[in-house]
Amino acid sequence: MTDFERNLRQDMISQLHNFAAVGDAARLKALLCRSPSLVNATAGNGWTALMYGARNGHFEVVRVLLEQGCDRSLINKSRQTALDIAKFWGYKHIANLLANVKGDPKPSFLSNDVKECENYFGMTLLDRRTDKRTDSKWLSKKQSHPTTVYILFSNLSPLVTLGGGTESSQQPEVKLCRLYYCDVEQCLDQTEECTLIFLGVELHQNLMAACNGRILQEDEEDGLVAWFALSIDSASAEKFKQKREGCYFLHPPMPALLQLPEKEAGVVAQARSVLAWHDRYRYCPTCGSATKTEEGGYKKTCLKEDCRSLQGVHNTSYPRVDPVVIMQVIHPDGNHCLLGRQKRFPPGMFTCLAGFVEPGETIEDAVRREVEEEAGVKVGHVQYVSCQPWPMPSSLMIGCLAVAVSTEIKVDKNEIEDARWFTREQVVEVLMKGNQRSFFVPPSRAIAHQLIKHWIGMNANL
């Protein structure tokens, strides 16, 4: 190598190290594209570009260098690696990135203990008793039993009534209107216009029967209080409502359904999701023929004898559930979170990003794909937190924490309207203190609220 070439290379190394030290990731990347052999070049003190980036807390520089294949194990004349330097200067997010490039272990600021929690729409009064769905004799007997409870729906809206206020609130409480066979007998006779779903039996009654320990005779009453959901057409619903003072159909579903007591909301989530399936899939999805309802409303069987759906197990014959990932995206420094909004949201509302899981896709990959599609941010570690049934019409919200490995936001306007990094302090002001001057988040009964609260609670004494 000539002196000219040696001096030129040294100048390029100095440029590279300067770009790394000041955080100019774009120019650093352009230089490496022209001269990739410089990626591990050292200065006289043994420092590499990676060490300079780690020293000054430039996350994007470190990420680019790692993508370019730099050697993280190199040490300078003080026997320090880039990881040692990041730890010394307190850059936890960079230390996490340097330590976790391969295998993607969990960053240190994530909790080891994720406790199971119950979200709104996820609690219920009932044991579903799936074993009873195929017992047509038992179901028929229960339909006309005087203790059986019916909840009525019209256009997927449940019939409710106003009860007394709770201890914490004097406002009247919205509750399901519980009906009995004598109330709905006439509707049940109109089989063409109504859909009937067996929901289960009351939990405390089921426990009492189980504790009894005696095998009931065939003609004996088992003591179980069964619940059914009954959907009727609009004309019948209007007549029914006129006869029952103080009752009305809860509409629109959002945010109206969030008014229900938690365990009644779980019953509605079950009923509304199955009824929505019946409403949307009136004919056999395989051949288009008419179907009959079986197993207490949880199966549709095609009436065409040679239909392929009658051979083997087909998901077209059973109610569908659409999995949706919803994620609290955490900045690499652990102290910011990414929230976005859609145009249809109320002004000022920001929430967690979310999206449907695609066929053949894991939850983790769905989280990474959706965040990058909507906000242009790359995600590394993904941790499951909790889930929430969401009967609009039949989704399962899979709540996760997701740690970003890039920070630049590039919003896809076809997906969302805006996305921003919010500091922990900003979120605490909104979540805990009710300060909503700049923005606000969904109500506590939405899983997005609980995910945000979970992140805040991981590293704060609130």
N, C-alpha and C positions, 0 to 999 in steps of 0.2 A: 504494500500500500504506500503510495507516495505521500509526501508531506501535505500536499494539497488535499488529497482524499482523506487523510487523517484529520486535518483541520476542519474539513467540510462535515465529516461525521461527528466530530466533537461539537460543532455548532448545532447540528441537528439534535444531538442528545440534550444540549443545553436548552434548546427550544422546547423539546418534549417535556423536560422536567419543569420548565417554567409554565407551560400550559397546564401541567398537572397541579403545580403549586397554586396557581391562581384560579383553577377550576374551569378552564376553557375546554370543555369536553369535545366540542365540535372540531376545533382546530387540532386538538390532540388526535382525534380519530382520523382526521384527514391526513395528518402527518404519518400515522401508522399505516394507513392504506398505501401510501407511496413507499414507505420503508418499514415493513413489518419486523425486520430484524432488530429494530431499536427497542422493542417492547420491554426487554429485560436489561437494557444498557444501564451501566452504573456511572455515577459521578465519582470524583476523587475520594469522597467520604463513604463510598459504597452504597449510596442511596439510589433507589430506582424510582421511576415515575410513580409506581404504585405506592411507595413509601411517602412521597411528597403529597399525593392525593389523600392518603390516610392521615397524614400529619395535619392537614388543614381542613379536614372534614368534608371533602368534596365527593359526595356519594356517587354522582353520575360519572365522574372521572374513574373512580374505582371500578364501577360496573363495566365501563367501556374497556378498561385494561384487562379485566377478567375475561370478558368476551373475546378479547384479542389473544388470549392464551398466555398471559404473563405468569411468571413463576411466583407463587405466594410464599414459597419456602426460603427464598433468598434472604440473606442477612447482611446488614451493613457493618461498618467497622466497630460499632458499639454492640454488636451481637444481637441486634433487634430485627425482627421481621416486620412487615407492614401491619400484621395483626397486633403485635406488641405495641407498636406506635399508636394505633387507633385506640387500644385499651388505655394506654398511658394518658392520652389527651381526652379521654372520656367520650369518644365518639362511638356510642354503643351500636348505633344502626350500621356503621361501617364495620365494626368488629363482628357483628352478626353476619353480615354479608361475606366477609373474608373467611369466617369460620364455617359457613354453611353453604358454600358454593355447590358442593356435591352432596347428594343425598337429601339436601334441603331439610335438615333438622329444625326443630322448633326454636324460633328466636327466644332469647332469655326473658323478654318482657311479657310473653304469653303465659297464662296460668297453667300449671300442671293438673289442677283439679277442676275439671268442668263438671259441675253437678247437674243432674237431670232436673229440669224445671218444666213447669206446666204453663203453657200460653193460652190465652183466650181462644175459644173454639176447640181447645184440646181437652177440656174437662167435661164430664157428663154425669147424668143421674142414673145411667143405665148400664147393664151388662148386655152386650149384643146377643148373646146366646145363639151363636151361629148354628149350633146343633139342632135348634128348633125350626130352622128355616125349611128343612126338608120334611118336617112332620106336619103334613097338610091337615091331618085330623086335629092335632093340637091347635094349629093356627086358626082353623075354622071355629073351634070351640071358644077360643079366646076372643075372637072378633065380636061375639055376641055376649061375652061375660060382662056383668054389671060393673065390675071394678076396672075393666080395661080402659086405658086413657088414650084418647085420640087428640092429635094436634092437626089443625086444619091449615091447608095452604091454598093460595090462589095466585097464579103467575109467579110461583116460587116465593111468595111472601107469606109469612106465618100470621095466623090470627092471634092477636095479643089483647091484653086488657091492662088497665092501670091499677096497681095495688098501692098499699100504704107506703110511706117513706121509710127509709132505713134509719138506723141509729145515727149514722154520720150525715144523713141528708134528709131534709123534710120534703124533698121533691117526690111526687108519686113515682113508683117503680114500674117500669114496663115488664110485664110477665106474660108467658105463654098462656093462652086461654085453653084450659084442659077440659076436653069434652068427653062424653061417654056414649055408649052404644045408642042409647035412646035419643041422643042429640043428632047423631049422624046416620041413623038407620035409613032414612029416606035417601040420603046421598049415596049410600052403599048400594042401594038397589039400582042406581043409575050407572051400571058398570062401564058403559061406553064412555062416559064423561069424566070418570074419576080414576085415580091411580092410588093403590093402597100399598104401603111399605111397612113391614114389621121392623121395628126399631130395637126391641129388646125388652128386658124386664127390669123393674126397679131394683137397684143394687142392694138396698137393705133387706128387701123381701127375699132376694135370691140367697143372701147369706143366711137368713133365718131358715129357709127351706133346706139348705145344705147342712146346717147344724142339727137339724131335726134327726137326720140319720136313718129315717125309716123309709123303706121302699113303698111308694104309693101304689095302690091298686089302680087298675085301668079306669075305673069309673069315679075315682076320688079326685077332688080338687087339689091342685098342687100348691096353692097359696101364692103363686107368682102373679104379680101385677104387670100385665103386658102393656106395651105402648106401640101405637101405630101412627104413621103419618098418612094423611089423606089429602090428595090434591083434587080440587074441583074446578070447574070452568067458571069464567067471570060472571055469567048470569046467575048461576047457583050461589056464587059467593056473595053477590049483592043481596039476594033474597035472604041468605043466611045472616048477613050482617044486620039487616033491618030488624030481624027477630031478636037479636041479642044486643041489648043496650050496653054501651060502654066497651064494646069489642070493635076492633078494626084490624085491617091487614097492614102489617109493618112495611112501609115502602117510602123511598127507594132503599135497596139493601144496604148501601153504604152512604152515610155512616149509621143508618137506623139500627142495623143488627147489633151494633156495639152497645146498645142500650140494655140488652138483655142480661140477666144474672148469668154468671160465668158457666154454671153447670147446665142451665137451659140453653145457653148459646151452643154448647157442645152437641146437644140433642138436635138443634136446628141445623148445625153444620152437617151432621150425618144425614138428616132427612132431606135437606135442600140439595145436597150433592147427588144423592140417588135419584131424587125427583127430576133434577136437571138432566140426568142421563136418560131417563125415560122420555123426557120432553124432546131431547135432541136426536134420539135414536129410535124413532117410532117403527122403523122397518129393519129387516135383517141387513146389516152392512155388507154381507157377503154376496147375497143374490137379490136383495130388494124385496123379498116376499114378506108377508105378514108374520108376526111373531106372537107367541104367548108368553105371559109372565109366570115365572116359577120361583121357588125358594124364597118366599116372602118378599118378592120384589127385587131380588138380587141376581136374577138371571133371566135372560130372554132367549127363548128357544124358537128357532125358525120352524115354520109350519110346512115348508117344502121338504118332502121326504128325502130327496137326493142332494140337499144342500151340503156343501163341504163343511159348514160350521157344525154339523151334527156328528162329525168324525173327529175324535180327539178333543183337546182343550184349546179353545180359541178366546182370546181376550175381547173379541167383538161381542161375546155373549155375556160379559160381566161389566159392572160399572167401572169406568175409567177414573184414574187419578193422575193428574198432570204434575210431575215434580218440578219445582221452581227453586233455584238457588237464590238466596238473598244474603248479601255479605256486607259486613262492616269492614271496610278496607282501611288498614292501618299504615300510616307513613313509616318508612324505615326507621325513623327516629323514635317511634313509639308514642309520640306526643301530638300527632295530628291524625285526623281521619278524613276519608274521602266520602262526601255526600253529593247526591245529584238530585235533579228535579226534572219532571216532564211538564209540558205546556199545560196539561189538563189539571195540574196541581193548583191548590189555592196559592195566591201570591205569597212568596216568602217561605214556602214549605220546602225543605230539603230532607232527603231520606237515603237509606241504603240503596245501593245498586242491586238489581235483581234481573233474572232472566230464566227462561225455560231450559231444562236439561234436554239435550238432544239424544236421539237413540244411539246406543253404543258408547255413551260418554259417562265418565265418572263424575261424581260431585265435584271433586277437586278441579278437574279439567274444565267443567262447566263454569266454575267460579272464575278461573283464569281467563277463559275465553270471553265471558260476558264483560268482565271489567275492562279488558283490552279493547273489545269492540265498542263499548259505550264511552269510555273515558281515555283510551289510549295508554293506560297505566298497566305495566306488567306486574304480575303477582307471583310470589314464591310459595311460602308455606301457607297451607289452608287448614283450619281447625274447625271441626263441627261443634256447635254450641247447643242448639235446640231446634225444634220444628213446630209448625203451626198449621193445622188444617185451615184452608181458606175457601169457603164455599161460594166462590164467585167465578165460575160455577162449581169447580171441583179441583182445587189445587192443593198441593202440600208444599208449604214454604219451608225450605231447608236452610236454617240459619247458620252462618259460618263467620269466623274471623278470617281475614285474608291479609297477609303482610305483603306490601308492595316492595318491589325491587327496582322500580323506577318512579320518578315523581312528576315528570312533565305531563300535563293534562292536554289531550287532544280530543275534544268532544265530538262525537258523531251526532250531528243535528237530526239525523233520521231516527236515532234511538232516544236521546234525551235532549233537553234544552240547555242544561248547564251542569257543571260539576266543579267542586272546589275542595281544597284542603281547609279544614277547620281545626283550630287549635283546641286542645283539651279545655282550656279556660273558657273559650267561646261556647263549647258544648255544655259545660257545667252550668254556665249562666242560663242557658236555655232550658236544660233538662231539670236542674235542681232548684233554680231560683225563679223560674217562670219569666225570665227576661227575654221577650220575643221581639225586641225592636228591630234587630237585623235579619233574623230568620227564625224558623221554628221547625220542629220535627213532628212526626206522626204521634197520635195519642198512645197512652200506655198499653192499650189492648192490641196494638199492632206489634208484630215481632220485630220490626225495624227499631221501634222504641226500646225494646228489651235488649237488642243487640248493642245499641249505642250505650245503654245504661250498663251493660255487662262490661264493655270496654272501659268506661269511666271507672267502674268499681274495681278493676283489676289492680290499679296502682294508685288508688286514692282512698282516703279515709272519709267517706261520706255517710 
